[in-house]
Amino acid sequence: MSDDLLNPGHFDAAAQQLPAWVAWSRPERIAAQVDRLFTETLPMVSVDGEPRPDGERFTHDMVGWVCNEFDDFFPDVDALYAAYEGERQQRADQFVCYFGEALRLLAGGEWFNERYQDAPGSVLYGEAFTPAIGYRWGNSPDDLTDMLFEAAEADGSTEAFMMIGTEIYSRSADYAEKHGLPHPHDETRRKHGLV
């Protein structure tokens, strides 16, 4: 299979070898950032008393909970723009890693650098690279930085559950349907007589 399937018509093989991207995208670095999100960053706040879901980190319930936490850390687009460097940048990076891993694990995605001539970099990472998740099974890729900023810009404030959580759910439902796998969406459809 061609890597061009990760970003049809725009995949840049050379961008995958850029030293900054190679260092950033190491699986152990991404896993460490997700660990920091859950062990250091998320314990700093509590979403209106909403308890953390039991179980694994990469479930739809957990994604929704993390979306609410994101809203607390980045209540508007200005807070996210302020994350260009320093401690806030580390926190934003942790959310990028988590949401990307959720797309990878729940929707069969793959990390790649979406850097190409029309989009040479991202706000959070400068011109070095643009973290994205691509899908060899047919969906358009997701630029993780764009997902965070779209959530921060929604109705003048963050609405990560609608902008990120539902996107992850939708991608996972598409992946399950494409591969004939069970999905929580199936039960909802059965309950309402849609299947």
N, C-alpha and C positions, 0 to 999 in steps of 0.2 A: 504494500500500500504506500502511496506517496504521502510525504509530509505535507504536500500542498493541500490535502484534505483538512488540515487543521485551520487553515485560513485561505479558502479558495481564491485563487487569483492574486493573492498578496503575500503568500508565504515567502519569507526571506531566509534561506538556509544559512547564509553567512551570519545573520543576526543571532542565530542560536549558539554561535561560537564566541560571541563577544565575552571577554573575561568577566565583566561586571555581571552579565546574565548568568554565565556558568556558575559563578560564585553564589549568586542570589538563589538560583533554582535548585541547588543541591537538596535532595530529599531530606537529609538530616538537618539542614538549616531550616527548611520549612517546618519540619516536625518540631524543632526546638522553639520556633516562634509560636506555633499552636500551643505547645506546652506552656510557654510564658503567658499567653493569653488567658489560659485557664487557671494557672497557679499564681500569677502575679497581678495581671491587669483586671480581669473580671471580678476577683474578690474585693476590689476597691469600691465598687458600687453595688447597689441593689435596685432592681427595677420595681419601684412601687410595691415592694413586698412580694413580687412574683417569684416563687421559688424556682430554683434551677431544676430542670427535669432530671429524673433519675436515668441512669443508663449511659450509653456511649456518647461520644462527642459528635458523631456524624449521623444524627437522626434528624428528621424534619422538625420534631419538637425542639430539639436542641438548637437547630439553625434559627428557629423563630425566637427563642430566648436570647441567643447571641445578637440577633438583629435589634432587639429591644435594648440590649446593653450598648450596642454601637450608637444608638440614638442618644444615650446618656453621655457617652464620651465625646460625641461630635454632634451637638444639638443644632448646628447650622453649617452652611457651606464655609463661613469664615473660620470656624473651628477646624475644618478639614484643610483649608488653605494654610492655616497656621501649622499644620503638621508636616510642612515641607522639610523640616529638620528637627533634630533634638528628640526629646522624650515622646512628644506627640507623634513624630514620624515613626518611631518604634511601635507605638500602639496601633497606628494606622496600618503599618506593615503586618502586624499580627492579625488584624482583621482581614487583610488581603490574603494572607496565607490560609487562614481558616476558611473563608468563603471559597477560595480556589480549591482547597482540598475537599470541601463539601461537594463542589461540582465534579471534581475528579472521581470521588468515591461513590457518590449517589447517581451521577449521570454519565459515567464512562468517559470523562474528559481527560485531557492531557495538557500539562503546562507547556507553554511556548512563549517566546519573545515576539510580540506582535509588532515589533519595530519594522517600519518600511518607510519609503520616501515621504509619503503623505502624512505619516504619524511617527516622527523620529523618537519620541519618548513620551513620558507621562509626567503629570504634575508632581506626583509623590517621589518619582525616581529620576527626575531630570531627563536628560537626553540619553541616559545610559541604556534604558530598556523599558518595555511596557509589558508587565505580567498579564498573561491571558490564558484562558482555557479554550482549547479547540476540541472538536468532536469528529473523529473519523467516520462516525455513523451518520453524519449528514446535517447537523445543525450549524448555524452560524456561530463563530467564536464569541466568547465573552471577555471583554477588557475589564479586568478587576478594578482598576482605578476609576474607570467610567462608572462602574456599578456603584462604588462608594459615593462619587460626586452626584450621581443622579438621585441617590437616596437623600443626600444632604440638601439638595436643591428642591426636593418634592414639596410643593405647597409652602415654600419659604422655610421649611424646617425638615429635619430628618424623618424619614418614614422608611426605614430599612426593611421592615417586614414586607411592605408592599413592593418595594423596588428590588430587593435582593432575595428575601425569603421566598416570595412567590416565583421568582425567576428560577431559583434552584429547584423548587418543587416542580415547576413546569418542565424544566430540562430533564429531571429524573423521570417524570411521567412519560415524556417522549422517548427517552432511552429504554424504559421498560416496555413500552408498546412496540418499539422497533425490534426489540430482542425477545419478545414473547415472555417477559418476566412479570411476576406479580408486583403490584404497586398499591400503596394505600388508596390511591385514586380509584382503583377498581371497586373497592368496597363502597365508596361514596357513590359511584355511578350505579352500582347494583341497588343500593338503598333507594335511589330516586328513579329506578326503572329505566335507566339509560343504556343498559346492556341486556 
